[in-house]
Structure formats: structure tokens, C-alpha cells
């Protein structure tokens, strides 16, 4: 075989442990249209499928609450002053505080 493309190289690596004395022969998809279409048919995601991926029952992300009651107000004043003194952020800050 000539230099394999990425797709063929991946297949060669995947079946390398099962290879005995077999060779891989590329057959053009233009000649074998039915087989080419069947090879792209997706399998259902069930337990019988070797590529089965179990779906989570409820994909929820836990969010923890954060309390800022202990923080000093000078921190927020310094943040606001930093935005107003920055020439790139001052216009945006003025628009958002209207």
C-alpha cells in the first residue's frame, strides 16, 4: 500500500492486534455505493452496541452559593475605580451603569 491517509492509518492501528497475515486493500467508494452507505449507518446507543455510552439520568451541575457579606466595601470601590481609570473599560462602564 502507498502512504496511507489518516483514515486508513487509524484503521490499521485499530486492527493491528487482530492481524495475522492479512493485508488491507482500499476499494473505491464510487464502485461500491451500497456498501459505502451501509458503513456510515449509525448504530443505536444500546447495550448491544460495542460503542455504547450510558446516558446520565439527570445531567445537573451542582452550584454552590458564595456569600460576600464578610468582604469590606473598599474592595468593591477599588474594583470600580480600576474600571473607571482604565481608558478601554471606562466607556463600557459608563454604558452599563446608566
VOGU-3710 file (C-alpha; in Angstrom, 3 decimals, decimal comma):
1> xxxxxxxxxx> 0,000/0,000/0,000  1,167/3,521/-0,725  1,343/6,045/2,060  -1,975/5,602/3,901  -4,245/8,533/4,568  -5,261/9,361/8,160  -8,470/7,333/7,997  -6,787/4,176/6,724  -3,899/4,591/9,157  -6,324/4,744/12,098
11> xxxxxxxxxx> -7,985/1,539/10,913  -4,626/-0,175/10,531  -3,657/0,748/14,072  -7,062/-0,324/15,434  -6,933/-3,797/13,871  -3,201/-4,318/14,268  -3,590/-6,703/17,215  -6,015/-8,878/15,227  -3,867/-9,049/12,104  -2,339/-12,313/11,106
21> xxxxxxxxxx> -1,226/-12,433/7,524  -3,966/-10,229/6,130  -3,499/-7,128/4,044  -5,733/-4,099/3,805  -6,920/-3,286/0,314  -8,665/0,007/-0,401  -11,732/-0,243/-2,622  -13,042/2,968/-4,091  -16,411/4,060/-2,686  -17,603/5,119/-6,152
31> xxxxxxxxxx> -17,706/1,480/-7,217  -19,339/0,081/-4,045  -22,031/2,662/-3,280  -24,359/0,369/-1,304  -21,641/-0,901/0,999  -20,278/2,596/1,463  -23,696/3,859/2,563  -24,188/0,951/4,959  -20,830/1,540/6,597  -21,966/5,045/7,544
41> xxxxxxxxxx> -25,295/3,933/9,021  -25,245/4,849/12,737  -25,931/2,141/15,297  -28,416/2,698/18,127  -26,950/3,623/21,507  -27,957/0,470/23,387  -26,113/-2,156/25,429  -25,606/-4,440/22,402  -23,598/-1,723/20,629  -19,838/-2,108/21,307
51> xxxxxxxxxx> -19,509/1,702/21,388  -22,348/2,078/23,936  -22,172/5,251/26,029  -24,557/5,248/29,001  -26,556/8,443/29,284  -26,762/10,162/32,640  -30,186/10,157/34,274  -30,103/13,868/35,038  -27,129/15,881/33,806  -27,162/18,548/36,514
61> xxxxxxxxxx> -24,260/20,678/37,606  -24,202/21,465/41,327  -23,704/25,141/42,085  -22,505/26,308/45,457  -23,602/29,614/46,904  -20,993/32,253/47,644  -21,522/34,869/50,307  -19,764/38,239/50,157  -21,096/39,602/53,449  -17,700/39,439/55,147
71> xxxxxxxxxx> -15,931/41,435/52,445  -15,099/45,049/53,014  -16,750/47,575/50,691  -13,354/49,126/49,913  -12,605/46,088/47,743  -15,584/46,861/45,502  -14,692/50,553/45,433  -11,178/49,675/44,247  -12,606/47,463/41,501  -14,939/50,242/40,334
81> xxxxxxxxxx> -12,098/52,785/40,380  -9,942/50,390/38,369  -12,605/50,147/35,682  -13,209/53,891/35,524  -9,479/54,696/35,308  -8,859/52,187/32,504  -9,485/54,005/29,221  -10,616/50,804/27,466  -13,153/49,893/30,145  -14,390/53,379/31,067
91> xxxxxxxx> -16,722/53,689/28,063  -18,185/50,245/28,692  -18,527/51,000/32,405  -20,388/54,236/31,652  -22,793/52,447/29,314  -23,509/49,675/31,814  -24,087/51,989/34,794  -26,696/54,164/33,033
//
